[in-house]
């Protein structure tokens, strides 16, 4: 596999890059860590009025195939820590399994 830059949009089948090339994806899990580093997702136009991507648990409301882990307290208390990410990660895995 060859590394590629971040995709520019989600499609019905997966993801698409600026050059038009595509790849299939059933779900996308973005683990942000201690700070939500989301600039690379800007092209998806998911940010709400306060600059956050609105979520239901870990699932992005504007793109149900996108799950955000480590996105601060929006996706679970202390989810940006190794101790706190356990429950949100399990919940995301269950939700993604239901999509598949």
C-alpha positions in Angstrom: 0.0 0.0 0.0 1.2 3.5 -0.8 0.7 6.4 1.6 -1.7 9.1 0.3 -2.7 12.5 1.6 -5.9 12.9 3.6 -9.0 12.4 1.4 -11.1 15.4 0.5 -14.6 13.9 0.8 -16.6 10.9 1.7 -18.6 9.2 -1.0 -21.4 6.7 -0.9 -18.8 3.9 -1.3 -15.9 5.3 0.8 -13.5 8.2 0.3 -12.3 10.4 -2.6 -9.1 12.4 -3.0 -8.6 15.7 -4.8 -7.3 13.9 -7.9 -10.6 12.0 -8.2 -9.2 8.6 -7.1 -11.4 6.7 -4.7 -11.2 3.9 -2.2 -14.0 1.9 -0.5 -14.6 2.3 3.2 -17.4 1.0 5.4 -16.5 3.2 8.4 -13.8 5.8 9.4 -12.5 6.1 12.9 -10.5 9.3 13.6 -8.5 9.2 16.9 -7.6 12.7 17.7 -5.6 12.4 20.9 -5.3 15.2 23.5 -6.5 18.0 21.3 -9.0 17.8 18.5 -6.8 18.2 15.4 -9.5 18.4 12.8 -8.2 20.9 10.1 -7.7 18.0 7.7 -11.4 17.2 7.9 -12.4 20.8 6.9 -13.4 19.8 3.4 -16.2 17.6 4.9 -17.8 20.8 6.2 -19.0 19.1 9.5 -18.2 21.8 12.1 -21.0 23.3 14.0 -21.6 26.9 15.2 -19.0 26.6 18.0 -16.3 25.1 15.8 -16.8 21.5 17.0 -18.0 18.6 15.0 -21.4 17.7 16.5 -21.5 14.1 17.7 -23.9 11.5 19.1 -21.4 9.6 21.3 -18.5 9.1 18.9 -20.5 9.3 15.6 -20.4 12.6 13.7 -24.0 13.8 13.2 -23.2 15.2 9.7 -21.5 12.0 8.5 -22.7 8.8 10.3 -19.8 6.7 9.0 -17.3 9.0 10.8 -16.5 8.2 14.4 -14.3 10.6 16.5 -12.3 9.1 19.4 -10.3 11.2 21.8 -12.4 14.3 20.9 -12.5 15.6 24.4 -15.6 15.3 26.6 -17.9 15.6 23.6 -17.3 11.8 22.9 -17.1 10.6 26.5 -15.6 11.8 29.8 -11.8 11.9 29.6 -12.0 10.2 26.2 -8.7 11.9 25.2 -6.9 9.8 27.8 -5.8 6.2 27.8 -7.9 5.5 30.8 -11.0 7.3 29.6 -11.1 6.1 26.0 -12.1 2.5 26.8 -15.9 3.0 27.0 -16.1 5.3 23.9 -13.9 2.9 21.9 -16.2 0.0 22.8 -19.3 2.0 22.0 -17.8 3.1 18.6 -16.8 -0.5 17.8 -20.3 -1.7 18.5 -21.9 1.1 16.4 -19.4 0.4 13.5 -20.2 -3.3 13.6 -23.9 -2.5 13.3 -23.1 -0.5 10.1 -21.3 -3.4 8.6 
